[in-house]
């Protein structure tokens, strides 16, 4: 696959609500703990897409725009090289977070390599998006104390999920819909992957379903601006997110 040169692209300024959310993100990042969900008091949740950009990114963005929804994209550095220009398009439909440079299992790497993987991707996303990077998700959900310390050192909030769609585990579009439907509630963070055709197909049902349930998907900065978790909730981890099954090893 050809690697294309990427030039920095100017993007629209961060909105007031996103700026407020990023302030909350910085405060949560200082706790050095993973986030599994936001508060549960509003009408919004966060669809998040890992492993992009990829061949279906344009379709995910098109469907989100058509339904007036927003999302968060956890991008991989190498994928940004192969699909040049898409990071700047993603930030117009939400936020972009760090998913490392080439998607290793960070829990088995020495600290210096963990730092290099995260820092290299963070710098690349900032360069291509024109915006600060303050969100991080570990590949495969592989998390230990050293990874959390590194993310905190880099000023990043480690974001896990309330519900795994199961798309990277082989679920077809009906299975993805069934898995996600279980967690359609305010404050939920849903794990999906934008490089899966079955996921794109599932969005055709899931996005209208959000509207039917009087919910909408927003970016994580927007969600944390309007419906932030309490510190106590974050300290309780996944257990404070409504008892939804948390899958590991799939991101």
C-alpha positions, 0 to 999 in steps of 0.5 A: 500500500502506498504511503502518502505525504500528509500536510497539516490542514487548518480546521474550524476552531473548537466550539465553546462546548468542546472547549468546556469539555476539554477542560473537564478532560484535563481534570479527569486525566489528572486522576490517572484513572480510566473512564468507562462512561460519563454521567447518566443525567442527559440525553447523549452518549458517545459512539467511538470508532477505533483503528481508523482511518480506513476504507470505510471512514468516508461512509461512517462520516457520511452516515453520522452527518446525515443523522446529525450525530457526532462521534470520537475516532481513536486513530492509529498512526500507521493508518493515518499514513495510508489514508491521508487527509481523513483525520482533518475530516474526522474532526469536523464530525467529532473528536480524534483520540490517540490509539498508538502508532501501530496498535501493539499490546502496550501491557507487554512493552517496556515503558520507553516503548509505551511512551514512544507509541503514544507520544508519536501518535499524539504528535501525528494527530495534532499535526494532521488535525490542527487540534490538541490531543487529550484522549487515549484508548489502549489497543485491545483494551490492554491496560496496566499501571504503567500504561495509565501512568504514561497516559497521565504523563502525556496529559491524556485521559484513558478512555475505555468503554461501557459496551463493546459492539463486538464488531472486531470479535466477528459479530455480524451487523445484527449482532452489532445492533443487538450488542449496542442496543443493550447500552443505549442510555445517557452517558454510555461510551460504545466501542466500535470500529470504523474499518468494518463493513458490518459496523457501517451496515449496523449504523443504518439501524443504530443511528435512527434508533438513537433518535427513536429513544430520544438520544443522540451521539456526541463527541466525548468532549461534548459529552463530558461538557454536558454530562460529566461523571463525578470523581467517585463514579470514575473511581468506581470504574466499570461498576459505576456504568450501569452493570453493562458487560465490559468486553476486553481484548477487542479494541 
